[in-house]
Structures are given as structure tokens and as C-alpha cells.
Amino acid sequence: MMALVDPMHGTPDRHRTRWGVCAQRDFRLLWIGETVSGLGNSVTVVALPLMAVVVLDANSTAVGVITAAVCDVPCLCRMPEADQGGRA
């Protein structure tokens, strides 16, 4: 009987479980962390402008500025990776 071979790498194929990558603890932790992070970001986008209206009695301009800050600042603050040119 021929052993199954992974076509991408030419290595013997591993036994596949019903759970796939979810059987790996590290993957489950990564997936749960990313899910909670995304949920928190979504709540922040809605809750922060709503709190400004309810608590601070903010006008539409202030709510627009707050919403833009919530959405745009994380994109603007990310620094591009520096090209090291192969140096250590």
C-alpha cells in the first residue's frame, strides 16, 4: 500500500482529524484572541461616538471627528517596516 504524500511538500501526509487545525491549542488561542479583539474594535466604533452624544451632549461635528479618529488613527499610526537591506 502506498503512503499518502502531501502534494505541496512531497512529505508523508499526516493523519487528518475531524477537527483539523482547531485541534491545535496555539491555533485555538490565536483564533479566540483575534475574535475577541475584533469584537472589541467593533464595539468601540459604535460605543465611543454614542457615549459622546449621551454623556458629553456632543454635536454632529464632534461625533464625526471622534468617529474619524477611531477609524483613521490606527491606520495613520502604523509605522512602515524599515528596509534593512540584508543587514543584521
Backbone as CSV, one residue per row, in Angstrom:
resi,resn,N_x,N_y,N_z,CA_x,CA_y,CA_z,C_x,C_y,C_z
1,MET,0.839,-1.179,0.000,0.000,0.000,0.000,0.884,1.243,0.000
2,MET,0.570,2.211,-0.856,1.351,3.439,-0.952,0.971,4.417,0.152
3,ALA,1.990,5.063,0.701,1.729,6.091,1.708,1.232,7.348,1.010
4,LEU,0.305,8.022,1.644,-0.176,9.290,1.097,0.937,10.317,1.185
5,VAL,1.044,11.146,0.162,2.096,12.152,0.124,1.451,13.518,-0.042
6,ASP,1.941,14.471,0.747,1.471,15.847,0.631,1.964,16.406,-0.702
7,PRO,1.060,16.800,-1.612,1.499,17.264,-2.927,2.283,18.572,-2.892
8,MET,2.091,19.388,-1.871,2.800,20.666,-1.801,4.258,20.497,-1.403
9,HIS,4.537,19.554,-0.502,5.883,19.440,0.036,6.553,18.105,-0.251
10,GLY,5.811,17.136,-0.742,6.385,15.835,-1.028,6.694,15.029,0.222
11,THR,6.087,15.382,1.342,6.315,14.670,2.595,5.141,13.748,2.875
12,PRO,5.349,12.739,3.719,4.222,11.858,4.056,3.086,12.654,4.690
13,ASP,1.889,12.364,4.269,0.714,13.086,4.753,0.418,12.685,6.192
14,ARG,0.066,13.644,7.026,-0.271,13.383,8.417,-1.695,12.868,8.514
15,HIS,-1.956,12.173,9.602,-3.301,11.707,9.860,-4.213,12.914,10.074
16,ARG,-5.309,12.964,9.384,-6.210,14.096,9.491,-7.304,13.787,10.498
17,THR,-7.531,14.749,11.368,-8.574,14.578,12.370,-9.822,15.310,11.925
18,ARG,-10.879,15.048,12.631,-12.147,15.707,12.324,-12.073,17.209,12.586
19,TRP,-11.236,17.600,13.549,-11.171,18.998,13.950,-10.177,19.818,13.133
20,GLY,-9.299,19.207,12.374,-8.334,19.946,11.560,-7.412,20.798,12.420
21,VAL,-7.209,22.063,12.018,-6.305,22.935,12.769,-6.878,23.344,14.113
22,CYS,-8.179,23.205,14.317,-8.779,23.550,15.611,-8.329,22.609,16.716
23,ALA,-7.729,21.483,16.360,-7.211,20.559,17.358,-5.916,21.076,17.974
24,GLN,-5.290,22.062,17.351,-4.037,22.605,17.858,-4.330,23.755,18.821
25,ARG,-3.773,23.659,20.024,-4.042,24.643,21.072,-3.611,26.049,20.660
26,ASP,-2.435,26.185,20.047,-1.939,27.501,19.655,-2.877,28.177,18.660
27,PHE,-3.391,27.408,17.708,-4.315,27.977,16.738,-5.602,28.427,17.409
28,ARG,-6.115,27.608,18.340,-7.347,27.979,19.048,-7.157,29.265,19.839
29,LEU,-6.020,29.398,20.516,-5.749,30.618,21.272,-5.650,31.835,20.349
30,LEU,-4.984,31.669,19.210,-4.888,32.759,18.240,-6.257,33.147,17.723
31,TRP,-7.058,32.164,17.369,-8.378,32.431,16.813,-9.278,33.121,17.831
32,ILE,-9.267,32.655,19.078,-10.089,33.268,20.128,-9.619,34.697,20.399
33,GLY,-8.314,34.903,20.448,-7.781,36.249,20.679,-8.149,37.216,19.572
34,GLU,-8.034,36.786,18.342,-8.398,37.648,17.213,-9.895,37.947,17.198
35,THR,-10.706,36.958,17.570,-12.150,37.155,17.605,-12.540,38.176,18.674
36,VAL,-11.973,38.037,19.868,-12.271,38.981,20.946,-11.776,40.377,20.582
37,SER,-10.613,40.477,19.959,-10.075,41.770,19.541,-10.975,42.441,18.505
38,GLY,-11.418,41.680,17.525,-12.316,42.236,16.511,-13.640,42.681,17.091
39,LEU,-14.162,41.909,18.037,-15.409,42.283,18.698,-15.230,43.572,19.496
40,GLY,-14.111,43.685,20.205,-13.834,44.907,20.962,-13.688,46.123,20.066
41,ASN,-13.029,45.956,18.930,-12.892,47.069,17.982,-14.242,47.496,17.437
42,SER,-15.102,46.532,17.137,-16.423,46.857,16.606,-17.279,47.588,17.640
43,VAL,-17.196,47.150,18.878,-17.952,47.818,19.940,-17.441,49.239,20.135
44,THR,-16.136,49.435,20.074,-15.559,50.767,20.245,-16.028,51.725,19.163
45,VAL,-16.101,51.268,17.931,-16.519,52.129,16.819,-17.946,52.627,17.028
46,VAL,-18.791,51.805,17.637,-20.178,52.207,17.879,-20.315,52.946,19.204
47,ALA,-19.671,52.437,20.255,-19.900,52.955,21.602,-19.262,54.319,21.853
48,LEU,-18.100,54.583,21.298,-17.420,55.844,21.591,-18.209,57.056,21.084
49,PRO,-18.656,57.093,19.834,-19.486,58.229,19.411,-20.821,58.300,20.163
50,LEU,-21.405,57.146,20.484,-22.654,57.137,21.228,-22.464,57.724,22.624
51,MET,-21.364,57.377,23.267,-21.074,57.946,24.589,-20.840,59.453,24.502
52,ALA,-20.233,59.905,23.417,-20.015,61.335,23.251,-21.342,62.078,23.158
53,VAL,-22.307,61.504,22.495,-23.617,62.141,22.357,-24.360,62.110,23.688
54,VAL,-24.368,60.962,24.342,-25.161,60.805,25.562,-24.535,61.545,26.746
55,VAL,-23.231,61.365,26.965,-22.591,61.913,28.157,-22.158,63.364,27.955
56,LEU,-21.536,63.648,26.822,-20.971,64.982,26.595,-21.910,65.912,25.838
57,ASP,-23.044,65.390,25.384,-24.002,66.168,24.596,-23.307,66.792,23.372
58,ALA,-22.523,65.961,22.662,-21.737,66.424,21.519,-22.636,66.661,20.299
59,ASN,-22.219,67.624,19.469,-22.963,67.893,18.235,-22.471,66.969,17.124
60,SER,-23.057,67.087,15.953,-22.734,66.164,14.860,-21.289,66.311,14.382
61,THR,-20.748,67.516,14.432,-19.358,67.717,14.021,-18.406,66.987,14.960
62,ALA,-18.648,67.108,16.259,-17.787,66.435,17.231,-17.879,64.921,17.088
63,VAL,-19.078,64.420,16.858,-19.247,62.977,16.671,-18.519,62.524,15.413
64,GLY,-18.574,63.313,14.358,-17.846,62.982,13.130,-16.347,62.959,13.338
65,VAL,-15.831,63.913,14.090,-14.393,63.957,14.375,-13.985,62.749,15.220
66,ILE,-14.792,62.416,16.217,-14.490,61.254,17.062,-14.516,59.970,16.240
67,THR,-15.523,59.836,15.394,-15.619,58.640,14.555,-14.434,58.534,13.603
68,ALA,-14.039,59.654,13.020,-12.875,59.640,12.125,-11.610,59.268,12.891
69,ALA,-11.487,59.769,14.108,-10.305,59.442,14.915,-10.274,57.961,15.264
70,VAL,-11.420,57.401,15.594,-11.475,55.976,15.944,-11.093,55.123,14.739
71,CYS,-11.544,55.519,13.559,-11.311,54.698,12.363,-9.957,54.951,11.706
72,ASP,-9.478,56.192,11.705,-8.304,56.542,10.913,-6.990,56.535,11.682
73,VAL,-6.997,56.850,12.951,-5.750,56.958,13.702,-4.951,55.657,13.720
74,PRO,-5.584,54.486,13.945,-4.773,53.264,13.907,-4.065,53.055,12.569
75,CYS,-4.696,53.454,11.480,-4.048,53.312,10.170,-2.895,54.301,10.011
76,LEU,-3.070,55.514,10.528,-2.036,56.531,10.380,-0.846,56.305,11.305
77,CYS,-1.075,55.662,12.424,-0.009,55.475,13.417,0.900,54.295,13.122
78,ARG,0.520,53.442,12.231,1.365,52.287,11.932,2.589,52.740,11.165
79,MET,3.732,52.353,11.677,4.991,52.719,11.018,5.337,51.674,9.967
80,PRO,5.748,52.104,8.793,6.177,51.119,7.788,7.467,50.451,8.258
81,GLU,7.582,49.188,7.909,8.791,48.471,8.300,9.991,49.025,7.526
82,ALA,11.059,49.248,8.233,12.267,49.770,7.604,12.961,48.663,6.843
83,ASP,13.438,48.992,5.657,14.177,48.026,4.855,15.625,48.029,5.336
84,GLN,16.044,46.895,5.855,17.397,46.806,6.402,18.437,46.466,5.327
85,GLY,18.004,46.167,4.139,18.949,45.909,3.064,19.819,44.671,3.285
86,GLY,19.290,43.699,3.988,20.030,42.462,4.219,21.017,42.538,5.370
87,ARG,21.088,43.667,6.063,21.991,43.799,7.182,21.351,43.192,8.433
88,ALA,22.201,42.668,9.308,21.715,42.047,10.542,21.381,43.078,11.588
